Amino acid sequence: MAGMPRRLRIQYPDAIYHLMARGNGRQDIVRDDHDREQLLVGLARTVRRCSWRVYAFAILSNHIHVVLKTPQPNLAQGMQNFLSSYANAWARRHRFVGHVFQGRYRAELVEDETYLWSVTRYVHLNPVRAGLVAEPGAWSWSSYAGYAHRRSRLDWVAYDELLASWEGAFGGSDASSSYRRYVTAGLAEPPPSPWSDAHHGWVLGSADFVARLAELVRCAPPRERRRESRLVQGLEFRRVYEVVRRVYQVESRELSRRGSRHEARAALAYLARRHTAATNAELAEVLGVSRPDSVPNLTRRFAGWLAEREEVRERLGRLEEELSRALPREKTANQV
């Protein structure tokens, strides 16, 4: 694929990715079930916030796999929020200094749903390949249990969409049983990695798909113009911003005034982190803070006021009510 740099962050509506984030120096990113639960909670929160469609995941000791679709081109923002939030919490809990994750996460592109079964089987068999369990159903920290038993399903994993992709491609009415047999067959005859035949090792699809990706890269705007398309300038953040201004009846300059302890400024930071995929770097500019790592100071301040003051809790209730009316489509998508 001439002219396409290695490991570009290519984003477009309805893109499908296989993602992997590994511990720095292959160190563990989880040490116990509490860590695993927190990683899972963070992933679920990001999935809902970004309206992603997750088809498979597996949490291992020193890395995590996720297969998902992004209805909106917001992979980079969502992953930055997910990984940095978990890394910061993990470092505090374990009194760790240094990088938790190894550089940038790996993102491999998948052309369409035709490949989902092979890619998700690769993910679900990962704990077996790592020698952690003898069969995928024995590993509690993956999405496979929801495919094996409906009662084990998580409400933020798109199980039926994956199963429907098999029915659409190959027919048959019992896709659930077919998928379990397909995964189990990989125990007796371990399949090769689906990426062994991928273009450049990270694009799984046809030659036409590779050509379309190359065209996307060729037409990408210059780096200095990409600021105009940042998520923080998108519709979802604007609506949160306007709801905060309306409820608190403040001017925009109050929300961006450096050093201001106005409740509205802290509320905006809190709600933006809770309901949007805006990064700390993006929020820092809007809120008038000098560094991205100062944004959590505002969210912690608001959380402290929530714990101590009834009137702040009442105002948050009004804000959430306003958002539920102002963002009907986003809220519905996040509740799927």
Secondary structure as GFF3:
##gff-version 3
##sequence-region A 1 336
A	DSSP	beta_strand	15	22	.	.	.	ID=ss1
A	DSSP	three_ten_helix	24	26	.	.	.	ID=ss2
A	DSSP	alpha_helix	33	50	.	.	.	ID=ss3
A	DSSP	beta_strand	53	59	.	.	.	ID=ss4
A	DSSP	beta_strand	63	70	.	.	.	ID=ss5
A	DSSP	alpha_helix	75	94	.	.	.	ID=ss6
A	DSSP	beta_strand	106	110	.	.	.	ID=ss7
A	DSSP	three_ten_helix	113	115	.	.	.	ID=ss8
A	DSSP	alpha_helix	116	124	.	.	.	ID=ss9
A	DSSP	alpha_helix	126	129	.	.	.	ID=ss10
A	DSSP	three_ten_helix	136	138	.	.	.	ID=ss11
A	DSSP	alpha_helix	144	148	.	.	.	ID=ss12
A	DSSP	three_ten_helix	150	152	.	.	.	ID=ss13
A	DSSP	alpha_helix	159	170	.	.	.	ID=ss14
A	DSSP	alpha_helix	175	188	.	.	.	ID=ss15
A	DSSP	beta_strand	203	204	.	.	.	ID=ss16
A	DSSP	alpha_helix	207	218	.	.	.	ID=ss17
A	DSSP	three_ten_helix	223	229	.	.	.	ID=ss18
A	DSSP	three_ten_helix	231	233	.	.	.	ID=ss19
A	DSSP	alpha_helix	235	248	.	.	.	ID=ss20
A	DSSP	alpha_helix	252	255	.	.	.	ID=ss21
A	DSSP	alpha_helix	263	275	.	.	.	ID=ss22
A	DSSP	alpha_helix	280	287	.	.	.	ID=ss23
A	DSSP	three_ten_helix	292	294	.	.	.	ID=ss24
A	DSSP	alpha_helix	295	308	.	.	.	ID=ss25
A	DSSP	alpha_helix	310	326	.	.	.	ID=ss26
A	DSSP	alpha_helix	328	334	.	.	.	ID=ss27
###
